[in-house]
Amino acid sequence: MGAAGDPFHRIRAQYGRYLSVRESDDQLRTRLRALAAERPRWGYRRLHVLLRREGWAVNHKRVQRLYREEGLAVRCRRKRRRSSVARLVREPMGAANERWSLDVVSDALQGRVKVPLSYGGR
């Protein structure tokens, strides 16, 4: 495109590069912050869907950029460690030497080959 058909020819000629003429995102930023405050467990993808339903003509990349610039993030939930085996509830001992325990970690055979054992009986 030549200088005649390019409305930004002067801007490029004067500054050497393109200057953005994008409109301000202030209203979108405030609405995004409000939605994120209402639903803190929702990320930018689900908030983008809400914005589209409200009538905002915005794509997911713009929502992600604004979400990141506003410092919004979904907090990571820490996983609870659960045992796969149910614990046995033992009644307390009544007297000394009522219960004995043995804890063997490894043993050696005659040929001096170590055999790992995992026995933690109580």
C-alpha positions in Angstrom: 0.0 0.0 0.0 1.4 3.4 -0.9 1.2 6.7 0.9 -2.1 7.6 -0.7 -4.0 4.6 0.7 -2.4 4.3 4.1 -3.9 6.5 6.8 -1.0 5.9 9.1 1.7 6.8 6.6 2.4 10.1 8.4 2.7 8.4 11.8 5.1 5.8 10.4 7.1 8.4 8.6 7.3 10.6 11.6 8.1 8.0 14.3 9.4 5.1 12.3 7.0 2.6 13.7 3.3 1.9 14.1 1.5 3.6 17.0 -1.4 1.7 18.4 -4.9 3.3 18.1 -6.5 0.7 20.3 -9.3 2.0 22.5 -8.9 1.9 26.3 -9.6 -1.3 28.2 -10.6 0.5 31.4 -14.2 -0.6 31.4 -13.3 -4.1 30.5 -10.6 -4.2 33.3 -13.1 -3.1 35.9 -15.7 -5.6 34.8 -13.1 -8.4 34.7 -11.9 -7.5 38.3 -15.5 -7.5 39.5 -16.2 -10.9 38.0 -13.0 -12.3 39.4 -13.9 -11.0 42.9 -17.4 -12.6 42.6 -15.9 -15.9 41.5 -12.4 -16.3 42.8 -12.1 -20.0 41.8 -12.7 -19.2 38.1 -9.8 -18.5 35.7 -9.6 -16.3 32.7 -11.2 -18.9 30.4 -14.5 -19.1 32.3 -14.5 -15.3 32.9 -14.1 -14.9 29.1 -17.3 -16.9 28.6 -19.2 -14.7 31.1 -18.0 -11.6 29.4 -19.1 -12.9 26.0 -22.5 -13.7 27.4 -22.8 -10.2 28.8 -22.2 -8.8 25.3 -18.5 -7.9 25.3 -16.8 -8.3 21.9 -13.6 -9.6 23.3 -11.4 -12.6 22.5 -9.7 -15.0 24.9 -6.2 -13.6 24.3 -7.2 -10.1 25.3 -8.9 -11.4 28.4 -5.8 -13.4 29.3 -3.6 -10.3 28.9 -5.8 -8.2 31.0 -6.2 -10.9 33.6 -2.4 -11.2 33.9 -1.8 -7.4 33.9 -4.3 -7.0 36.8 -2.4 -9.6 38.8 -5.3 -12.0 39.0 -4.7 -15.7 39.4 -6.6 -18.7 40.7 -5.0 -20.0 43.9 -3.7 -23.5 43.7 -5.3 -25.9 46.0 -2.9 -28.2 47.9 -3.7 -31.8 47.6 -4.5 -33.7 50.8 -2.4 -36.8 51.3 -4.7 -39.7 52.1 -3.7 -43.1 53.1 -5.0 -45.9 50.8 -5.2 -48.3 53.7 -7.6 -47.8 56.5 -5.8 -47.5 59.9 -6.5 -50.0 62.5 -7.6 -48.7 65.9 -5.8 -50.6 68.6 -6.9 -50.7 72.2 -4.4 -49.4 74.6 -2.2 -51.9 76.5 -3.2 -52.8 80.0 0.2 -54.0 81.3 3.9 -54.1 80.5 5.1 -56.8 78.0 1.6 -57.3 76.7 2.6 -56.4 73.2 6.0 -56.8 71.6 7.2 -55.2 68.3 9.9 -56.0 65.8 11.3 -53.7 63.1 13.4 -55.5 60.4 14.9 -53.4 57.6 17.2 -55.9 55.9 18.7 -59.4 56.3 21.7 -61.2 54.8 21.7 -64.7 53.4 24.5 -67.2 53.6 26.0 -66.0 50.4 26.2 -62.5 51.9 23.5 -61.2 49.5 21.5 -58.5 51.3 17.7 -59.0 51.0 15.7 -55.9 51.7 12.7 -56.5 53.9 10.1 -54.1 54.9 8.5 -55.2 58.1 7.3 -52.7 60.6 5.1 -54.8 62.9 4.1 -53.3 66.1 
